[in-house]
Amino acid sequence: VQLVESGGGLVQAGGSLRLSCVASGDTWMIYSMGWYRQAPGKEREMVAQIIMRGGITNYEDSVKERFTISRDSDKNTWSLQMTNLEQEDTAMYYCHAQLNYSPFQTWGQGTQVTISS
């Protein structure tokens, strides 16, 4: 499974951005789709996740009221709508898929999100 992200950029605090990820290859293997982020000097953390079956979502606490993950299963695409962005949201954002079979997960190349004051 290969993942390609799009939609990062520079936005002022309080603004919005939408990230998208397209999966190709053996997409039938996908168990969940999600987004992680990694800020300089920090560990990579899960931001949002959606389970393919049932559409159950999980969010990191600091983004729960501001970010929304959604999926279009027919197009093997998922998106992260980010609103009311804060400087603390500045990071490299990675598209992620958890797979039912080896290699059990795959990552996109990352897209930079920078929030200015």
C-alpha positions in Angstrom: 0.0 0.0 0.0 1.4 3.4 -1.0 0.2 6.7 0.5 0.4 10.2 -0.9 -0.5 13.3 1.1 -1.4 16.7 0.0 -2.6 20.0 1.5 0.0 21.2 3.9 1.1 24.8 4.0 1.5 28.0 6.0 -1.5 29.6 7.7 -2.1 32.1 10.5 -3.2 31.0 13.9 -7.0 30.6 14.0 -7.1 29.6 10.3 -7.9 26.3 8.7 -6.2 23.7 6.5 -7.3 20.4 5.0 -5.0 17.5 4.5 -5.8 14.6 2.1 -4.3 11.2 1.6 -4.7 8.8 -1.2 -4.0 5.1 -0.9 -3.0 2.9 -3.8 -2.0 -0.7 -4.2 -3.4 -3.5 -1.9 -5.9 -1.1 -0.2 -8.1 -4.1 0.8 -5.5 -4.6 3.5 -6.2 -1.3 5.3 -7.6 -1.7 8.8 -7.5 2.0 9.7 -6.5 5.3 8.3 -5.0 8.1 10.2 -2.7 11.1 10.6 0.4 11.5 12.8 2.5 14.5 13.3 6.0 15.2 14.5 7.3 18.6 15.6 11.0 19.4 15.9 12.5 17.8 18.9 9.4 15.8 19.7 8.2 12.3 19.2 5.7 11.4 16.5 2.2 11.3 17.8 -1.1 10.1 16.6 -3.5 13.0 15.7 -6.6 11.2 14.4 -7.6 7.8 13.3 -10.6 6.3 11.6 -11.4 2.6 11.5 -12.4 1.3 8.0 -15.2 -0.8 9.3 -17.8 1.2 11.2 -16.0 4.5 10.9 -15.0 4.7 14.6 -12.7 7.7 15.1 -10.0 8.5 17.7 -8.4 11.9 18.3 -5.5 13.2 20.3 -6.9 15.2 23.2 -5.6 18.6 22.1 -7.3 18.4 18.7 -10.6 16.8 19.5 -12.7 19.9 19.2 -10.8 21.3 16.2 -9.9 18.5 13.8 -12.1 16.1 11.9 -11.0 13.0 10.1 -13.2 11.6 7.3 -12.9 8.9 4.7 -14.1 8.1 1.2 -13.7 4.4 1.1 -14.7 4.1 -2.5 -11.8 6.4 -3.5 -9.4 5.1 -0.8 -9.0 8.6 0.4 -9.1 10.2 3.8 -8.8 13.8 4.9 -8.1 15.8 8.0 -10.0 19.0 8.3 -8.1 21.3 10.8 -9.8 24.4 12.2 -8.8 27.0 14.7 -5.2 26.1 14.2 -2.6 27.0 16.9 1.1 27.5 16.7 1.5 24.3 18.7 0.0 22.4 15.7 3.1 23.2 13.6 4.6 19.9 12.6 5.3 17.5 9.8 2.0 15.6 9.3 2.1 12.0 8.1 -0.6 10.0 6.6 -0.7 6.5 8.1 -2.5 3.2 7.4 -2.6 0.3 9.7 -2.8 -2.9 7.7 -4.3 -6.3 8.5 -1.3 -8.1 7.1 2.5 -7.6 6.8 4.0 -5.1 6.8 1.1 -4.1 9.1 1.5 -0.3 8.6 2.6 2.1 6.0 3.4 5.9 5.9 3.2 8.7 3.5 6.1 11.0 2.9 4.8 13.8 5.1 3.5 17.3 4.5 4.6 20.4 6.5 2.0 22.4 8.4 3.2 25.7 9.8 1.1 28.0 11.8 2.2 31.6 12.2 1.2 34.0 14.9 
